[in-house]
Amino acid sequence: MDDEQKKRIAINEATYRRINEAVRAEGGDHAIAFLCECGRLGCNQLIQLTRAEYEAVRANSRRFAIVPGHGIPEVEDVVARHERYEIIEKHADVDDIVKPTDPRRPLEE
């Protein structure tokens, strides 16, 4: 996979993350529908996460929540598997995309 393909996938994932950041729901342990944050062009599947589960994913700029099986091994690793979703972590070679596009990143990064 070439660098341009890797960057396109990272941009797709960052876009889905930005959409999910707009989801407003109170805490609690009920599930909320989020868009799959995978890099597959045209994916519009929903995943169910609690607010706490989503916040745990958002704690790391390189991590995204996806539908199980939507990972792309050439550009990311699955770091956690759950019944309803998986968490992937982008490889470091696309940090220049995923970190600056993280709406929660510290300003000094």
C-alpha positions, 0 to 999 in steps of 0.5 A, spaced: 500 500 500 502 506 498 503 512 502 497 516 498 492 510 500 494 510 507 493 518 507 486 517 504 484 512 509 487 516 515 483 522 512 476 518 512 477 515 519 479 522 521 472 525 518 468 519 521 471 521 528 469 528 527 462 526 526 462 522 532 465 528 536 458 531 534 454 526 538 451 529 544 448 524 549 449 524 557 453 519 560 450 513 563 451 506 561 446 506 555 449 505 548 449 510 543 449 509 536 456 512 533 458 511 525 464 506 524 470 510 524 474 505 519 477 507 513 473 503 508 470 508 503 462 509 503 462 505 510 456 508 514 455 502 519 453 504 526 456 501 532 453 501 539 458 504 545 456 507 551 459 514 553 465 511 557 467 506 552 467 512 547 471 516 551 476 511 552 477 510 545 478 518 544 483 518 550 488 516 544 489 520 538 491 514 534 485 510 536 478 509 532 472 505 534 470 500 528 465 495 526 468 488 528 472 486 521 473 493 518 480 493 520 485 494 515 492 491 517 496 495 512 495 501 516 493 499 523 492 494 528 486 492 532 488 493 539 482 491 543 476 486 541 469 487 544 462 484 542 459 490 539 466 494 536 473 493 535 478 499 537 484 500 532 490 504 532 493 507 526 501 506 525 505 512 526 507 513 519 500 517 519 501 521 525 501 527 521 494 526 519 491 523 525 494 527 531 492 534 528 485 532 526 484 530 533 479 535 536 481 533 543 489 534 542 492 538 546 494 545 543 502 544 545 502 537 540 
